[in-house]
Amino acid sequence: MNMDIATGQASAQGPRQRNEDFAAVQRPAAGEEKLGWIAALADGVSGDAPIAGGGRMAAQTTVLALMRDWHGIPADWDTPAALERLIGAQNLWLAAHNRRNAQAALTTLSAVVLRGQGFTLAQVGDSRIWLVRDNAILQLTQDHALPQRDFARLTRAVGLEDALHVDFLQGELRVGDRLLLTSDGVHGVLDARQLRDLATGDDPQAAAEALVASALAAGTHDNASALLLHVRGLAEAGFDDVRAAAERLPTPGELIIGSLFDGMTLTAKVADNGIHRLLQARQPDGRLVALKMLCTVRGTDPAERAMLAHEGWLGQRLAGVEGFVAVHPVDPDASHFYLSFDWQAGRTMEQMLGTRPPLPEVIEAARQLATALGRLHRLGVIHRDIKPGNLHRGEDGQWRILDLGVALSGREPAAQRELHAGTPSYINPEQWDEPPRPADAGSDLFALGVSLYQWLTGHLPYGEIEPWQRARYRRDPRAPSRLDARVPLWLDRLLLKAVALDPKLRFETAEELLLAIERGAARPLSPQAATPLAQRDPLALWQIGLAMSVLLNALLIVWLLFLPR
């Protein structure tokens, strides 16, 4: 669902010799919806001031630069950081212009980005942004001005100095909200109550014109401009929305099964690993959901909260993608921060270990899971913890990949990026090297191969691995057919390729693995040669060489000392 915004704007010269206000709003084009809407109003410093004169140019170029550049930024940029970079670049350009010209080009700036289900404000100077909600009006910005009535009252302006400090504010949006941007020619003569009454009309354009007309009638001494945004529909929650909820909402305390929680009845405690809790709950309409939240002792850890928010955002991105469990958007009325998933009945692969699965079932699982990993990797996401406990087959027969808690997407918190994540027995050998190689798509494919190998044979290809046990990778895995005679030759070769010691011999992409599965016995893979000892265990090669050297030296000593000459 895309954001639905109705807009209106009006501006009048008033008693001034020229209109130095400038305002604009820009909606996203097709494919740019994730960047949201942007609106800005700038009030150029009046030409009557002794050091001013280029106010109109400063206001117009500042607003147009934002309109032009906003939808060209990467979609994963943080909103305040992106605004600061764009405004900073314009400020440096204006400051350099002012050093070369006698008449300074200076302007105030009030900008707002509507993205997902929230807004981000950027403010410099004394133009203002207001929020009209539930028949009340709130000034969201703070004036950067002294109480004088001439130019000297401004303490901040775009183009004044090379260094510019911008105020930022983020908040939630609700359907029906109105965001009003005004120059001081409007709010200087109309009080908050008048602004509220004039901004609540059904037609935003008529409301903007009424605001300007009322300011002129009230005797404004400046240009009068108003820009009104009426929120009629919200987009799906984005990363900023989920992160804001994680920072704003508390972590639930101890919860009692059978009690009510945000209108849901808690029905079962599913898991608790000391960091996260997973509970089952029933919604008022009877549907079951899974709730994931931090444990009480971790509830105030900002890094853990940021990681859970990142998982929630990723889950929302994967809504509707086959092979994953979608996360519901964070409820605006939620009392605490937690993630809500559709409940999936069924069993994980870990719960199936110890049985002899039918071969068609293993092959179908491999096909579905390779397809799901391919979709994940095409989104630029690395799971980093593929293992039987995170591979789930629902009652509908669909295999799904669970738990994106340590996944990498490019927007993960720094603490998560630096984490050596994963379960040791399923981590590819090169992640244990010194220095370790970072996890990539190949890491997920290796872990999937290990999981399928274990499910089919009952054994891990390299045995149980503990952290930093690099020496465990001293031999090639045994062929699955030697552990289970039912395994055909083509599947034997496929699994050995998936878990090969040498990364160059493994599958490079999920699509390559999927193709090998679909071809099956019709076009089996070529057999792989044994990994040379020097590559499997370089230390063993040195040990053999040392032993041979010691033996030869011992024989030489015996010959010199004891044998007749």
N, C-alpha and C positions, 0 to 999 in steps of 0.2 A: 504494500500500500504506500503510495506517495503522499507527501505532505500537501495539504490543500490550504492555500493562503489567498485571501482577498486583500488587495492593496489600494491605497489612495494617497495622493500627494498633491500639495499645493504650495505656491510660493508667491510673495508679492514684494515689490520694491519698497513700498511704504514711503516715508518722507525722505529717504536717502536718495542721493544722486544716481546710484546704480544698485542693482541687486547683486550682492556678493555671497548670497547663500547658494548652495547647490546640494541636491538630494537625488538619490536613485535607488532602485531596487532591482534585483536580478533573480529570476527563477532558474533552476537547473535545466539544462537541455537533456534530451534523452541520453541515458547512460551516465549522467552526472548526478543522479538523485542522491547518492550517498553524501555528496558535499553540501546538500541543502540549499536554502535561500540565503541571500545576503542583501542587507539594506544599509545605507549610510547617509548621514546628513552632515554637511560641513558648513561652517559659518566663517567666511573669509574675513580677516581683520580689516576693519574699515579704512578706506583711503583717506579719511579725515585725520587719522593718527599720523604723527610726524615721521615715523619710520615705516609706515605701511604704504600700500598702493597696489600691490599685486594680489589682494585678497581673493578676487574672483578667480584668477588663474590658479591660486593655491587650492581653493575649495574644489574647483572643478577637476583639476588633475588628480587630487587626492582621492576623490570619490570614484572617478573613472578608472584609476589604477586598480582600486580594490575590485570594482565590477569586472574589469578585464582579466585580472590575474587569479581571482579566487577559484574559479572552476577549472583552472589549469594546474592546481596543486595536486600531489598524490592523494588518493582517497584515504590513505591510512595516516595522514598527518594529524597530529593533535591540533584541535581548533585554536586555542589561545596561542600556541607556538606558531601556527601558520599566520594568524593575524599579526602577531608581533613582527614576524619576518617581513611581511608585505608592507605594513605601516612603517617599519624601520627603514626599508629601502626608499620609500617615498620621502620620508623625512630627510634622509641624507641627500637626496637629489635636490629638494627644496633648500636645504641649508647651504649646499654648494652654490645654488643659483643666487641666493641672497648675498653671499660673499662677493659676487661679481657685479651686483646691481645696487644702485642707491636706494631704490624703493623695495622694501622687503615684501616677500610673498609668504604670508603666514595664515594659518587657518585652524579652527577647532575641528574636532572629528568625533562623531558618535556613530558607531557601527554595531550592527547586530547580525549574527548568523543563526538561523533556525535550522537545526540539524537533528534528525531522529526525533526524539521526544523532549529535546531541551533547547535552550538558547545560550549563546555566548555573547557578551557585550564587550566592546573595546571603547574606551573613553579618553579623550584629550581635550581640555578646555571647558567651556561653559555651555555648550549645547547639551541637551538632556535626552534621556530615554526613560519612559514611564511604562509601568505595567498596569493595565486596567483589568481587574478580575473580580467577579462576584460583586459588582456595583461598588468596588473600592479602587482607589488609584494609589500606586506606590512609586516614588521616584527611585530608580535603580542606580542612577549615576550620581557622582559627586562633582560639584563645580571646582575647577582649578582656577580660582580667581580671588582677587582681593576686593574689598567693598567699594573701590573707586568706580567712577562711571566712564573713564577713558580707557584707552588700550592697555595702560600700565597695570590694570587689574588682572589681566591674564597671567597666571604663573606657569602655564604650559601651553604650547602651541606647536603644531606640526610645522617644521622649518625653522624654528627658533634657534635650536642648537643641534649639534651632531648627535648628542645623547638625548634620547627621548624616553621618558617613563610613561607607559600606557597602563591605565587601570583596566583590569579584566574582572568579569563577574559571570558565573554560570548558574543556571537554574532550570527547573522543570517547566515544561509547557503543558497546558491543558486545552482541550477543545473549548473555544469560546474566548480565550485570552486575546487581548489587544495590546500590541506593543506600539507606543507612540514616541516618535522622535520629533523634537521641537528645537528651533533656534531661540535665542533669548528675546527675539522680537515677539515671540508668542508667549512663552512662560514668564516673561518679564512683566506682562500686564494682565495675564489671566491666572487666577489662582488654581490650585489643584482640583477643587470641586468643579469649576467651570470646564477645565480640561476633561475631566471624567464625563461630565454630562454631554459635552459636544462629541466625545470620541466613541460613545456607545450607540451611535446610529447604525441602522442596518446596512447602509451603503458607505463603505470606507472612503470613497472618493468625495462624496457629499460631505462626510464628516471632516475630512481634511480641509476642504474649501470653507466650511463653516468655522473651523478653528482660526484660519487665517483672516477671514472676514471679521470675526469677533475681535481679534487682536488689533486690526486696523481701526475698528470702531471704538476700541478702548483707548486709542491715542498712542499706539506704539511709536517709539522714536527710531526704530531700526527695521531692517528687512524682517519679514515674517514668513516662516516656512514650517510646514508640518508634514510628516510622513507617517501613515498609519498602516499597521499589519494586523489583519484579523485572522486568527487561527481557526479554520473550520474543520480541519482533519489532520491527524498526526501520522508520521511515517512509523515504520517499525523501529524499535529501540536500537540504537547504535552503540558503539563501544563507549563513547562518552557518557551515554545514559546509564549503562550498566556500572561503569566505574564510579559515577556520581552516587548511585544507589549504595554501592559498597562503602563509600566514604561517609555517607549520610546516615544509613540505617544501622542500628545495633545488631549484634549477633544474638540469636536466641539463647536463653539460659537452659536449664534442665527442663526437658519436656516429658510429660507423662502420657503413656499410651492410653488412648480412650478420651483424651481431653480435646478441646477445640483449639485450633491454631489458625488465625486469619480466616475463620469461617470453615476450615477443613477439620475433619475428625482424624486424629492420628491413630492408625490401625496397627502398625508394627515397626519395630526397630530392626533395620536390615543389616547395617554394618557400622562399625566405629573403629577407625584405625589410629585414633589419638590425635589426628589432624582434622579429619572430616567425619561427619555423621551422615548416614543415609537412612531416611525414614520413609515408610509408606503412609499415605494419607488418602482419605476419600473426600472428594469435593461434594458440595451440596447437590449437584446433579447426579451423583452416584459414581462418577468416573474416578479411577484410582490414579494417583500421581506419586512420583518419587521426589522427595525433598532432600537436597544436599546442602549442608551448612557446615560452618566451622565448629569444632568442639569449643566448649566454653573457655578452656585455657588458652586457646589460640585466637579467640575472637577479637582481641585488640591488636593483633600483629598486622601492621599495615601491608607487609609483603604478602602474607597469606590471603588477606582480603583482596589485594590486587590480583593475585593469581586466580582466585575463585571468580572474580569479576571477568577476567580474561576467558576463563572456561565458559562462563555464561554467554559472553559475546560470541565465541566460536560456535557454541551450540545453536545460537539464533541464526548465525550465518548458514548453518547446515540444515535449517528447517526445510523439510521437503526433499532433502537429498537422501536417496535410498542407501541404506547401509549404516545410518546413524540415528541416534535418538535426539530429537530436537529439544531445545530448552525453550520453555515458555518465556515471553517477555516479562521483565520485572513488573509486578503489579504496582501502579502508582500509589495505591492505598496500603501497600504492604507495611506491616509493623516492624519487620526485621529483614535483614538481608539473607537470602537463601536462593537457591536455584530450584526450579520446578520442572520435572520431566514427565512425559507420559509414562505410565507404568507398563513395563514390558514383561509379561509372564514368559517363562521358559527356563533355560539353563545355560550356564556359561560352559565353554570348552573345558575349563578347569574342573567343573563338576562332572564332566563325562570321562575324565581320565581314569584309567584302570579298567575300562571296558574295551572290547574289540569292536570298533565302529565298522559298519559296512563300508567297503571301498567306495561305492557310489556316493555315500554320504560325505566322506572325506573330500572327494573330488569336487562335489557341489559346494562344500564349505570353502575350499580353496578358490573356486571360481568367484563366488560372491564376495569374499573378503579381499581378493586381489582387485576386483572391480571397485569396491569401496575405497581401498587405499589409493587407487588411481584418481578417483574423484577428489580425495583429500589433498593429494600432492598437486593436482592441477590448480587448487586454490592457494597454493604456496604454503601449506601447513604440513609440518612434520609431527607425527604423533608422539614418538619417543618412548612409549611404554606398551607396545604390542606384546601381549602374552595371553595364555589361555584364560586367565581371569578377566580379561577385558574383551573377549570375543564371545558374543552372546547369540544364541539361536532362540528366537521367539517361538511361540506356539503356532505362529503363521508360517513357520519354516524359513523365515528370513534371518540371515546372519547380520549382526550389527556390531560395530566397533564402539566400545564404551570408553569413558574416562579420558577427557581431553585436558586433564589438570596440569600436565607438564608439557603440553604441545607448544611448538614454536610456530608463530604466524607472522612475525615481523612487528607485532604490536604488544608482545608479551612484556611483563615487567623485567627490569634488569636482573633481579634476583632469580627469576625463573630461567632466564637465558644462561646464566652462569652455573645453574644447577647441573650436576652430573646425574641426569635423570635416567630412569629405567630400572628394570629388574636384572641383576647381573647375569643370570643364566641365559638371557635372551638378548644381551647386548653384543653387537658385532665386535670382533677382536680388536680392530684398530682404534676403538674408543678407549682401550686400555693401554695404548701405546704412550710413550713419553716423547714429545708432548702428545696428548690425546687428540684425535681428529674429532671435529664436531659431528653430531648426529645429522644425518641427511635422509633422503628418501630411501637410499639403500639400507640404512639402519632398520627402517620399518619392514622392508622386504625380508631382510635376514631374520628378524624377530618372528615374522609370520612363518617363514620356513621352519624355524626351530619349534614353533608351536604345533604346526601340522605334523612334523616328525615325531614329536613327543606324543601327540594324540594317537597317531597311527601305531607306533611301536611300543609305547609305554616307557621310553627312555629319552633322555636329552642327548643330543648328538655329541656334546662335549662334557657330559656329566654336570653335576651341580656346581655352579660357579659362585664363589664368594667374591666380594669386592677386592680388586687388585690381584686376583689370581690369574695373571697372564699366562703362567706356566701350564694351565689346564689345556691350552690349545697346542699340545705337543703332537697330536696325531690327527689324521683325517677321520671323519665320522665313519662308522660302519654303515654299509649299505642297508637301508630299511628292510630289504628282502631277506637279509640274514637274520633279522629279528622277527619277521613276520613273512612267512612263505607266500602269503596271498598277494603281496605287493608285486605288481607287474614291472617289467624292465623299464618302461617309459617313465613311470612314476618314481621308480628308484633313482633314475638319472635326474629327474626334475628336482626332487628334494635334496639330492647331494649338491646340485648346482646352487640351490637357494641358500644352503648353509656352508658353502665352500670357505676354506680358510682364506684364500686369496680373493680380495674384493674384485679383482679384474675378471674372475671366473664366474661371478654371481650375475643374477639378473640386474640390469641397470634401471629398469622402470617396471612399474606394475603392469603396464600394457604388454611388455615382453613376457612377463610371467603368465599373464592371462592367455596370451597367444599359445604358449607352450602347453597350458592346461587344455585349451580347446582343441589343439591338434592331437594331443594324447598319443595313442599307439600308432595313429596314421603317419605321423612324422616325429618319431622320438628324437630326443636330443642326443648328441654325440657323447660317448663316455669321457669322463675326465681322468687325466693322468694323476697319479699320486703326487701330492705336494712334496717337493724336495725337502730333505731334512734341514738343510741350511735355512729354509724359509719357515718351516714349522717350529724348529727349536734351534736357533743359532748357538745357544749356550751348549747344547748337547754336542754339536760339531766340534766346538773348542775342547770340550771334555774328552771326546774320543781322540782328538789329536794329541792332547796332553798325555793321555794314557798310553798311546802308542810311543810317544817320545820317551816317557819314563821306562817303558818296557825295553825299548832299544838301548837306552843308556844302561839299564841294569844288565842286559846281555853283554854289552861291551865291557862293563866292569868285571863280570865273571870271566870273560875270555882273557882279559888282561891279567887277572890275578890268579886264576886257577888252572887254566888250560895250558898244556905244554907248548913251548914255542919251537 
